Amino acid sequence: MKDIWTGLKDAPLWALIAATIVAVALWQVSPLNAAFPADYRGYLPLAAFALAIFALARIVSSATSIASARRERQRNLASTRLTKLYRPMLALFSDQHLTASSAILAPYVRNRVSNAWEAVRQRRGVIRKAGAAWRALGDKCISTSAEMEYGGIFPLDQIKALVRVSADCADGTLLNLLRQADRSHYEDQPQHSEVTDAEYALAQHIFAEHERLSALTDR
């Protein structure tokens, strides 16, 4: 019995599945059941059930191992990105404080109705007009402006330098936001402590991703 137990534990998954199929076939298929020795037919349901349990347990164990390995890889990747990129980038804002303020340009329903009507006038086609009007009715037109409160200008050059050094750790969202921020810096030419919308979006991503990666590595 001990040898059978050891054999079942060490058997590969495909062998357990095949043995389960054979046991079920011998039990349920009449010609095969009739050809099976009569003295052992009574054990077929038990054998089929036991083999199915072992196969199911092996499947669950394999799935658990794969999921655990995937989580470990994700944790290691998150730790690398946090250490090489997002923590150093966040540290840039410890000496340079970013502050933002928001203004609601369409706070009342009448403002949004006016915007919806303007959107209808500017569109062609019934579907486009309806879609634009619907979006305008729900848009409060929140405008956000940001600036560096103290400590100099937005640390775009330092962020670019960190990304260049650890480019293999940079995600697509970060690279895209960095390109937009770099382009906006030349197009908008912010003065002194001013921060462009694209730079502010980049900073928000850095803050949010740092928090997410920190939570992931602490699990």
C-alpha positions as CSV (number, residue, x, y, z in Angstrom):
1,M,0.0,0.0,0.0
2,K,2.9,2.3,0.8
3,D,4.4,1.7,-2.6
4,I,1.1,2.4,-4.3
5,W,0.8,5.7,-2.3
6,T,4.3,6.7,-3.2
7,G,3.7,5.9,-6.9
8,L,0.6,8.0,-7.0
9,K,2.3,10.9,-5.4
10,D,5.3,10.8,-7.7
11,A,3.2,10.0,-10.9
12,P,3.2,12.8,-13.5
13,L,-0.1,14.5,-14.1
14,W,-0.7,13.0,-17.6
15,A,-0.3,9.5,-16.1
16,L,-2.9,10.3,-13.4
17,I,-5.3,11.6,-15.9
18,A,-4.8,8.7,-18.2
19,A,-5.3,6.2,-15.3
20,T,-8.5,8.0,-14.3
21,I,-9.9,7.8,-17.8
22,V,-9.0,4.1,-18.0
23,A,-10.6,3.4,-14.6
24,V,-13.8,5.2,-15.5
25,A,-14.0,3.4,-18.8
26,L,-13.6,0.0,-17.2
27,W,-16.3,1.0,-14.7
28,Q,-18.8,2.6,-17.0
29,V,-18.3,0.9,-20.5
30,S,-20.2,-2.4,-20.4
31,P,-18.0,-4.4,-22.8
32,L,-14.8,-3.3,-20.9
33,N,-16.4,-3.9,-17.6
34,A,-17.5,-7.4,-18.6
35,A,-13.9,-8.2,-19.7
36,F,-12.5,-7.1,-16.4
37,P,-11.9,-9.8,-13.8
38,A,-15.1,-10.2,-11.8
39,D,-13.2,-10.4,-8.4
40,Y,-11.9,-6.8,-8.9
41,R,-14.9,-5.1,-10.5
42,G,-16.2,-3.8,-7.2
43,Y,-13.0,-1.8,-6.7
44,L,-13.3,0.1,-10.0
45,P,-15.5,2.9,-8.6
46,L,-13.1,3.4,-5.7
47,A,-10.1,3.3,-8.0
48,A,-11.7,5.8,-10.4
49,F,-12.6,8.1,-7.6
50,A,-9.2,7.9,-5.9
51,L,-7.4,8.5,-9.2
52,A,-9.6,11.5,-10.0
53,I,-8.9,13.0,-6.5
54,F,-5.2,12.6,-7.0
55,A,-5.3,14.1,-10.5
56,L,-7.4,17.0,-9.3
57,A,-5.1,17.6,-6.3
58,R,-2.1,17.6,-8.7
59,I,-3.9,20.1,-11.0
60,V,-4.6,22.4,-8.0
61,S,-1.0,22.0,-6.8
62,S,0.4,22.9,-10.2
63,A,-1.9,25.9,-10.6
64,T,-1.0,27.1,-7.2
65,S,2.7,26.7,-7.9
66,I,2.4,28.6,-11.2
67,A,0.4,31.4,-9.6
68,S,2.9,31.7,-6.8
69,A,5.8,31.8,-9.2
70,R,4.1,34.5,-11.3
71,R,3.4,36.6,-8.2
72,E,7.0,36.2,-7.2
73,R,8.2,37.4,-10.6
74,Q,5.8,40.3,-10.4
75,R,7.1,41.2,-7.0
76,N,10.7,41.0,-8.1
77,L,10.0,43.2,-11.1
78,A,8.0,45.7,-9.0
79,S,10.9,45.8,-6.5
80,T,13.4,46.5,-9.3
81,R,11.3,49.2,-10.9
82,L,10.6,50.8,-7.5
83,T,14.3,50.8,-6.4
84,K,15.8,51.9,-9.7
85,L,13.2,54.3,-11.0
86,Y,10.2,55.3,-9.0
87,R,11.8,55.8,-5.6
88,P,14.6,58.0,-7.0
89,M,12.1,59.9,-9.1
90,L,9.8,60.5,-6.1
91,A,12.8,61.7,-4.1
92,L,13.3,64.5,-6.6
93,F,10.1,66.0,-5.2
94,S,11.2,65.9,-1.6
95,D,13.2,69.1,-2.1
96,Q,11.0,70.5,-4.9
97,H,7.4,70.8,-3.8
98,L,4.7,70.4,-6.5
99,T,1.4,72.2,-5.8
100,A,-1.7,72.2,-7.9
101,S,-5.1,74.0,-7.9
102,S,-8.2,73.1,-9.8
103,A,-11.0,75.3,-11.2
104,I,-14.4,74.1,-12.3
105,L,-15.3,76.1,-15.5
106,A,-18.7,74.6,-15.9
107,P,-20.1,74.1,-12.4
108,Y,-23.7,74.6,-13.1
109,V,-26.1,72.7,-15.4
110,R,-26.8,75.8,-17.5
111,N,-23.1,76.0,-18.2
112,R,-22.9,72.4,-19.4
113,V,-26.1,72.8,-21.4
114,S,-24.5,75.8,-23.2
115,N,-21.4,73.7,-23.9
116,A,-23.5,70.8,-25.2
117,W,-25.3,73.2,-27.5
118,E,-22.0,74.5,-28.8
119,A,-20.7,71.0,-29.3
120,V,-23.8,70.1,-31.3
121,R,-23.3,73.2,-33.5
122,Q,-19.7,72.2,-34.2
123,R,-20.4,68.5,-35.2
124,R,-21.8,66.9,-38.3
125,G,-24.1,63.9,-38.3
126,V,-26.8,63.0,-35.8
127,I,-24.7,60.3,-33.9
128,R,-21.7,62.6,-33.6
129,K,-23.9,65.5,-32.4
130,A,-25.6,63.3,-29.8
131,G,-22.3,61.9,-28.5
132,A,-20.6,65.3,-28.2
133,A,-23.7,66.7,-26.5
134,W,-23.8,63.8,-24.0
135,R,-20.1,64.2,-23.1
136,A,-20.5,67.9,-22.7
137,L,-23.4,67.5,-20.3
138,G,-21.3,65.4,-18.0
139,D,-18.1,67.5,-18.3
140,K,-17.6,70.1,-15.6
141,C,-14.5,71.3,-17.5
142,I,-12.2,71.0,-14.5
143,S,-9.0,72.9,-15.2
144,T,-5.9,72.1,-13.2
145,S,-2.8,74.3,-13.0
146,A,0.4,73.3,-11.2
147,E,3.6,75.0,-10.2
148,M,6.8,74.3,-8.2
149,E,6.1,76.0,-4.9
150,Y,9.8,76.1,-4.0
151,G,13.0,74.4,-4.8
152,G,13.4,75.4,-8.5
153,I,11.9,74.2,-11.7
154,F,10.1,70.9,-12.5
155,P,12.8,68.1,-12.4
156,L,12.2,66.9,-15.9
157,D,15.9,66.6,-16.8
158,Q,16.6,64.6,-13.7
159,I,13.7,62.3,-14.5
160,K,15.0,61.8,-18.0
161,A,18.4,61.0,-16.7
162,L,17.0,58.3,-14.4
163,V,15.0,56.8,-17.1
164,R,18.0,56.7,-19.5
165,V,20.1,54.8,-16.9
166,S,17.3,52.3,-16.1
167,A,15.5,52.2,-19.4
168,D,14.9,48.4,-19.1
169,C,12.7,49.1,-16.1
170,A,10.6,51.8,-17.6
171,D,7.0,51.0,-18.5
172,G,5.3,52.2,-21.6
173,T,3.1,54.6,-19.7
174,L,6.1,56.3,-18.1
175,L,7.9,56.6,-21.4
176,N,4.8,58.0,-23.2
177,L,4.2,60.6,-20.4
178,L,7.9,61.5,-20.4
179,R,7.8,62.2,-24.2
180,Q,4.7,64.3,-23.8
181,A,6.2,66.3,-20.9
182,D,9.4,66.8,-22.9
183,R,7.5,68.0,-25.9
184,S,5.3,70.3,-23.8
185,H,8.4,71.8,-22.2
186,Y,9.6,73.1,-25.6
187,E,6.2,73.9,-27.0
188,D,4.7,75.7,-24.0
189,Q,8.0,77.1,-22.6
190,P,6.9,77.4,-19.0
191,Q,8.3,80.3,-17.1
192,H,10.3,79.8,-13.8
193,S,8.1,77.7,-11.5
194,E,5.3,76.9,-14.0
195,V,4.5,73.3,-14.7
196,T,2.8,72.2,-17.9
197,D,-0.2,69.9,-18.0
198,A,1.9,67.1,-19.4
199,E,4.6,67.5,-16.7
200,Y,1.8,67.5,-14.0
201,A,0.4,64.2,-15.6
202,L,3.9,62.7,-15.4
203,A,4.3,63.7,-11.8
204,Q,0.9,62.2,-10.9
205,H,1.9,58.9,-12.6
206,I,5.1,58.8,-10.6
207,F,3.3,59.3,-7.3
208,A,0.6,56.8,-8.1
209,E,3.0,54.1,-9.5
210,H,5.3,54.5,-6.5
211,E,2.4,53.9,-4.2
212,R,1.2,50.8,-6.2
213,L,4.7,49.3,-6.5
214,S,5.4,49.9,-2.8
215,A,2.1,48.1,-1.9
216,L,3.0,45.2,-4.2
217,T,6.5,44.6,-2.8
218,D,5.2,44.8,0.8
219,R,2.8,41.9,0.3
